[in-house]
Amino acid sequence: MNPVDRRTFIIASVTASLGCLMAGRAQAQLQKVEEGEPKAVAVGYRHDSHTVDQARYPKHAPEQNCANCLAFYPSDEEADEWGECDLMSDRRVHKKGWCSSYKQLKV
């Protein structure tokens, strides 16, 4: 068995750390939810709050959207229209979207 010198150990450690960092970033890029997905259909999610079926969801109001919902976490990038949602844990939702689980964010 060959002993590992300090230089080889440090290079291997840095390479492994960068690999883990890159894997974490790749995992952090969540996919956007599609309106036809079973999870989205179950809660009546729509990308645009103005297209919600008012007859099916009578409690919906036009000013309600994901951007002012308690479950929404906006992206770090100001221009990004998509953010994370507690209900769609593995998908991103549009900030102008809406679902039947909407809960007003108290500011």
NORDAFEN-V655056 format. One record per pair of residues at least 24 apart in sequence whose C-alpha atoms are under 6 Angstrom apart, sorted by the first residue. I is the first residue (numbers start at 1). GAP is how many residues later the second one is. D is the distance in whole Angstrom. If there is no record, write none. Layout:
i=I gap=GAP d=D
i=I gap=GAP d=D
This chain:
i=30 gap=61 d=5
i=31 gap=60 d=5
i=31 gap=61 d=6
i=32 gap=59 d=5
i=32 gap=60 d=5
i=33 gap=58 d=5
i=33 gap=59 d=6
i=33 gap=60 d=6
i=43 gap=56 d=6
i=43 gap=57 d=5
i=44 gap=55 d=5
i=44 gap=56 d=6
i=45 gap=53 d=6
i=45 gap=54 d=4
i=46 gap=51 d=5
i=46 gap=52 d=5
i=47 gap=47 d=6
i=47 gap=50 d=4
i=48 gap=48 d=5
i=48 gap=49 d=4
i=49 gap=47 d=6
i=49 gap=48 d=5
i=49 gap=49 d=5
i=65 gap=31 d=5
i=65 gap=32 d=5
i=65 gap=33 d=5
i=66 gap=29 d=5
i=66 gap=30 d=6
i=66 gap=31 d=5
i=66 gap=32 d=6
i=67 gap=28 d=5
i=68 gap=37 d=5
i=69 gap=33 d=6
i=69 gap=34 d=5
i=69 gap=35 d=5
i=69 gap=36 d=5
i=70 gap=33 d=6
i=70 gap=34 d=6
i=70 gap=35 d=4
